[in-house]
């Protein structure tokens, strides 16, 4: 727990009535997200009030910011996002408890996913059940990079059947497409830690980085794509497709009988987004021994707790391209929206 110059701790300091928050009043680009002063919210039943320490940004934040595909507006607001503050990943201190919260206490250091956002502010509300305690030895900035991307990578590998093999089992071979982004850098590490032989597609400038994370072979995605001779056919037990642009039939030919292709994301039209790709994958998988499995990742605090423990032990290393001060959070959103971030961008809250 941090002790400030006036001798107070984060937990003991008085909660102000107002706070700074980066808010958007309409769907659009990062230039429409502005710094405003708003009331500090009060926790409801089952909620806690958090004082943010660090907030990790994800592609999901950008989709909600833009309101694209338009389908997302059914969940987040038709004309404008109901939650005006972006940022789903949070490392924070619990400063107030709502009714019925008994598993956490004021002063606890926690990490978790904020359901609709809210992390680019000094304070935010979170359901207590979605939070995990942050190990004391784990830096808040590192922890804030884990929830969405790390959880998605974990669930993708589970869906793909990439589990730690028995001592007499043959080594699984896994291909990660889009290996240098937030989800990809975690997927490479977690698959390698489970004993898999990892191949990866990424930008040429990131090949050494991805190899350092555990990939045995890497390829520049500009010259090698699914369907290229370098990858062949039927070589993989699992393919984790994060890029979402390769033809589904081509992806399926990469895996051997009994293998699986996991679709983490997908391109599509402005209205429906990846829905068409998901539907096509379902049809192609009927009766197939090489199924295409779309992933619908959800918040799993038990998985997050394991990710935090791995990071605290040094067994999992979040790749953080930039640590951005709170005052520059709008610039951080624009950086992620540009689509070329290596690993993660984390916004550091005011001390």
C-alpha positions, 0 to 999 in steps of 0.5 A: 500500500502506497504511503503519500507525502501527507502520511495517508494511505490510498485506502485511508485517504478521503474519497473526493466528490469529483474526479478526472475521466476521459469520456466520449459523448459519441461514437468515433475516433480517439479525437472525440475522447476528452478529459472531463471532471465528473462525479465519483460513483458510489458502489451498488450492491455487489460492487466495489469502488476502485482507485485506479493505478493502471489501465491496460487498453485492448482492441475491444476498447477501440471497437466500443469507442468507434461503435463498430461493427454496428452490432456492438451498439446493441450491447453498449448503446445505440447512439452513444456508449452508455459507459462513456469511459473506455478501459476494461483492464484495471489494476486498482485499490479497493476504496469502498464496498457496496452492500453485500461485499464480504470477500474484499476489504478496503485497501485490497490491491486487485486486478480485473476486467471492468464489464463495459469500461471505466478504467481511464478515470481516477475511480471506477466501479467493478463487480467484486466477483470479477476481481482477483487479488494482485500479488504484492510482488507484482507491479500494478502496470504489469498486472494491468496488461493481463486480464483481457488479453491474457484471459483470451489467450488462455481460453483460446488454447483451452478451446484448441486443446492445447493442454500440458501433455502427459509424460508419454504424449507427443509434443503438440505443434501450435501455430499462432497467427498474429503473434506480436499483439496483446493476445498473441504474445500471451498465446505464444508464452502459454503454449510454450509453457504447456510444452507445445512447439510454437510456430508464429506469424508476425511482422518481421521486426517482431520475429526476434521478440516472439522467438524470445517468448518461446516460438521455435519458428517465426515467419513474416506475415507479409511473405508467409500466409496460411496456404504458403508452402512454408507452413504446409498442410496438416502440420498443426494440432491447433491454430490460433487465428488472431489476425482474422483475415485468412480464408476459413478453408485454408485455415482448416487445411493447416491442422491434422485430423483431430486438430482444431482452429480457434478463431479469436477475431475476424474481419467483416462488414461495418454492420455485422462484423465477424458474424458472417465468418462465425456462421460460415465456420459453424457450417464448415465444422459440421461433422468435420474432424478439423473443426473451426471454433470461434472463441467468445472469451469471458471474464474468468477471475480464476484464470486471471488469478493463475495468470497473476501468479505466473507473472509474479513468479516471472514465468509469464512476461507481458510485453508492454510497448508503452507506459503512458501517463494518465494525462496522455490517455487520449494519445494512448487510445489513438496508438492502439486504434492505429492497429500496430501495437506490439504487445500492450499499451498501459495507461498509468493513473495519477499517483 
